[in-house]
Amino acid sequence: MAQQKDTPLPDLFQAHPVPMWIYDLHTLRFLAVNDAAIAQYGYSEAEFLNMTIENIRPEKELLKLHENLHNAAGGELEKSGPWQHRKKDGTLIDVEISSHTLTFGGRPCKFVLAQDVTTRVHAEIKIIRLSRIYAVLSGINSAIVRIRDQQELFEEACRIAAMEGAFVTAYIAAIDPDALGCRIVAWAGKAPALAEQSGFTVQAGAFQSDWPPSRAVRERRPVVCNDIQTDASLVSLGTDFARQGKHAVAAFPLFVDQRVVAVLVLFAAAADYFDDAEFKLLSELAGDLSFALQYFKQEERLQHLAYFDSLTGLPNRSLFHDRLANFVAQVKHENAMMCVVLMDLERFKQLNDVFGRHTGDRLLQMVAQRLSGAPEVGCGLARIGADMFGFATRLTDLDAVEVLDTHVFGPLAAPFKIDERDFRIGARVGVAVYPVDGEDAETLFRHAESALKHAKSTGERYAYYTSEINARITHKLELEEHLREALAQGQFVLHYQPRVDLRSGQIVAAEALIRWKHPHNGLVLPAEFIPLAEETGLIVPIGKWVIDSVCAQQAAWLARDVSAVPIAVNLSAVQLMKSPLQEVLSEALARHRLAPNYLELELTESVVMASPDEAAATLRALRKLGLRLSLDDFGTGYSSLAYLKRFPFNFVKIDRAFITDITRNPEDAAIATAIIAMAHSLNLRVVAEGVATEGQLAYLLARGCDEIQGFYFSHAVEADEFEALLHADRHLALPTPAPDAQRTLLLVDYEPKMLAALRRVVRHDAYRVLTASSGEEALELLALNPVQVIVCDQRMPVMSGAEFFNVVKQLYPDTMRIILSSFVDLEAITDSVNRGAVYKFLTKPWDDELLRGHIRDAFRHYRAHASID
C-alpha cells in the first residue's frame, strides 16, 4: 500500500538477507539500499546512490523495464520476473521482483525486494535442454525399432534432432573410405553451410581437416566446440554460422564393424550448450545409431542366408512362397491366369550316391543356370528342396505344355559336362493352375506338389491337378445354372439405400443394391454370389437386369408423382469392358422414357484401372449420355490425383473402412480428410459410406464432406419403404455445433465423484463444460463440439489419459491438454509431454485455485495461438 507520509527505514531493512532498495519513481535514482544489495551487486552504498535502476539492467531489457513501470498498478503489491540484473563485475544474474509504492523523503517511490533465482533459472533451462535431448533419444530409438532402411533412418534421426531437440541444424555425413571424404546424406533444420554441402575431407593436414566432423571421424571419438566464434578451425565459417544462429557444434562418429561409416553433426543456438550431461546422452544416441547400422548390416547378411540357397544362389522355398503370394495377388488384380510349376530331377539321388556330393552339387548349380536362362517368368526360378525347383508364370489358357517345353524340358535336353563326363538328366513336373486349382499361393503350391507326386508315381513327365480342375468346373457349372435360374425366375430383388446432402439434410440420391431371394437359403447378399457371377460372365445379364429394373422403378415413381431422386447402379469390370454397356443403358432409358439425370453409375478403382485408357474413353461416352458417375470405395486402391483427373467422375465415395473409426483413429481421419480435399480440388462431390454414428457425421460435416450414406440415416430398404421415405420428405437432423467463440472445457474421468469435483472447481467460471467418463466417449464429444481445453485423468480403464491425449493431439492438435495424475504414472506422462501431447501435468489431489489458474492460462494460450494463426 502507498504510504501517505515518509516511512522511516527500520533496522530490519538493513539487516534483511534479501537485497532491498528504494528508488524514485520519477528519476529512477536509488534512494536507499540495504547491506544484502551491496554485497550481492558489488557496488558501495555511495555508488548505488549515484545510480538509477537502469544502471543494473542489461540494455536489452530497458524497453521492457519502462513498459513495466508504465503499466504498473499503483498502490498494490507487484510481483514480476524473472529479470536480468548486471552486477558491478558485469556478471548477469536472474532475479524475481516484489515491490510496492510508498512515499519516501516526500517523493513517490517504490520499495523493491530482489530475490536471486539464477540457480533455479539455470536449472530450469538445464531441465528443458535435457528434456529435449531425452525426447530426441526416445524418438530416434523409436525410429530404430520401426525403420529398416538406413537412409530413411538417417533422415528421421535428423528430423527428430531438429524438431524435438531444437538443434539449429542436424546432419549426417557418410564416409567414403577410399577418398577419405565426407558427404552429407541427410539433414534437417537450417541448411548446412555451402562448404559442408560440397563435402569435406578427413585427411590430416588438409583444408577443413580440423573441423569437428573431420576430427571426429579421424580420431574416432566425439568432438565438441562450445563456442564457434572463438574456434580457430572454424574461423572461415564463423560468420556464416553466426548469421544462421549456430554458436556450438558437436560431432559424433557412427560405427559399423569397428569402422567409422558416418558422422552425426549437431549445431546448437547457444554457446556452451554441450555440457557433460548432454554430451553423455548424445554419445549414447550415437551408440544407438551405430547399433542400428550394425544391425542393418547383420540383417542384410542374414536376409540373404534366410531367403537364398547358398549352393545355387537361387531364392529358397521361403522367398518363393513370398514372391508367389505377390504374383498371385497381381494376377488376381489383372483378372488373368497363371500356373505354379514344381519339378524333381530324375535319378538325382542315385547320381549323387554313385559320383559323390561334389558332382551332385555341381550338377545342381548347372541345372540352376540352365533353367534361369529360360525366358523370364512371373515368379522366378527357386530351389525348393534338395533336387526340387519351382517357378510360376502367366497362362493364356488351361494348357501349360508350351510353358513346360520352354522353361523345363528344352533347357534340360542337352547333356551336362562335369569333370569330362556327360550327364543327362530329366525331370518330373507337377502343375497347378490359377484360379481353377486355387486362389491363393499356399493352395496352389500344395496342389502343384500333389500333381508332382502323381507324375512321379505314374511315371508321367508332367501332371495337372486334374481332380481339382474337374471339381471346380463342376461347381462353376452348377452355380452358373443356379444363377441362370434365379435370373429367369425373378429371384433377384433391389434394395435402396439413401444418400443425404449434408447442407440441407435432404435425400438427394440412393444406391441400388441387389439381393438374391434364394428359395431355400433365404436372402443372399451380393458378396456371396457377385464374384462368382463375374467369373462365369453372368454378371453381364445380371447387370443388365439391374439397370433395366432401376429404370423401370424410377419411371413408375415419376408416373405416381413421387419426388424421385437419382439412383446409382454398380458396374463391374466385365460390364465396363466386355459388354455393350452404352447400348444397354441407352435402350433401358429409352424403353422407360427416363431422363438420364435419374440414373447414376458407380465403379470401383480396380474396375477403371484394369484398362485405364479404354475405361476413360467409355466413361466419357457415358457422360455424353447425361449420366453421372461415382468412383466407389475410394482410398482402398490407387487413390491419386494423377489418375483421378483422367476420368470424368462427378462423385467420389470414401470407403466405409475409413469411416468406421474416423473419430478415434488419426490415420483413418487423415485419409478421409485428404480424400475430401483431393476431390474438392477437382470439383468433385464427396460421399462418405458406412456412416453409423452422430460423431462420424459431425466429423465429416466439419471437414466439408458433401453427402453421407449409412445406417445412421437408413439401412438399404425395399422399394415401397424407400418410396415412403420420399413421400414423407424425411430429413437428416444435422448437428448444430456450439459457436466457436464460446469457451468449451471437456472434463474426462471415469469416477463420477471426480467429475463432480472438477465441475465444482470451475462452477464460477464462464465455461461451457462437457464431461465424459472414458476416452471413447470423449472422442465422440470432440467430434460433435468445438473444444479448446481438455482436463483428463491419467488412470482410466481401456484407454489411459496419455493414450487418449496422443490420439487427440493428432485429431485436434489445437486443443490445450491438461493431465491429472499421481507420481506413479510419471514415466507415461513424461513420454506424452516429450511428444507434445500434454500441455500441463498436474498431480492429484489438486489445489482448486491452482487448477483454475492453469485452465485459465490454457484458454489464454489457445486464444494467443488462434490469433497468430
RATA-V310406 format. One record per helix or strand of 3 or more residues. SS is the DSSP state (A for helix, B for strand). FROM is the first residue (numbers start at 1). TO is the last residue. If there is no record, write none. Layout:
# RATA-V310406
ss=SS from=FROM to=TO
ss=SS from=FROM to=TO
This chain:
# RATA-V310406
ss=A from=11 to=15
ss=B from=19 to=24
ss=B from=29 to=33
ss=A from=35 to=41
ss=A from=45 to=49
ss=A from=53 to=56
ss=A from=59 to=71
ss=B from=78 to=86
ss=B from=92 to=104
ss=B from=107 to=116
ss=A from=118 to=146
ss=A from=150 to=163
ss=B from=169 to=176
ss=B from=181 to=189
ss=A from=194 to=197
ss=A from=212 to=219
ss=B from=223 to=225
ss=A from=228 to=230
ss=A from=232 to=234
ss=A from=238 to=243
ss=B from=248 to=256
ss=B from=259 to=268
ss=A from=276 to=307
ss=A from=317 to=334
ss=B from=337 to=345
ss=A from=348 to=355
ss=A from=357 to=372
ss=B from=379 to=383
ss=B from=388 to=395
ss=A from=401 to=409
ss=B from=416 to=418
ss=B from=421 to=423
ss=B from=427 to=434
ss=A from=441 to=458
ss=B from=462 to=464
ss=A from=466 to=488
ss=B from=492 to=501
ss=B from=507 to=518
ss=B from=522 to=525
ss=A from=526 to=528
ss=A from=530 to=536
ss=A from=539 to=559
ss=B from=566 to=570
ss=A from=573 to=578
ss=A from=581 to=591
ss=A from=596 to=598
ss=B from=599 to=604
ss=A from=605 to=609
ss=A from=612 to=624
ss=B from=628 to=634
ss=A from=641 to=644
ss=B from=651 to=654
ss=A from=656 to=658
ss=A from=666 to=681
ss=B from=685 to=689
ss=A from=694 to=702
ss=B from=707 to=709
ss=A from=719 to=727
ss=B from=744 to=748
ss=A from=752 to=761
ss=B from=768 to=772
ss=A from=775 to=784
ss=B from=789 to=793
ss=A from=801 to=811
ss=B from=816 to=821
ss=A from=823 to=834
ss=B from=840 to=843
ss=A from=848 to=868
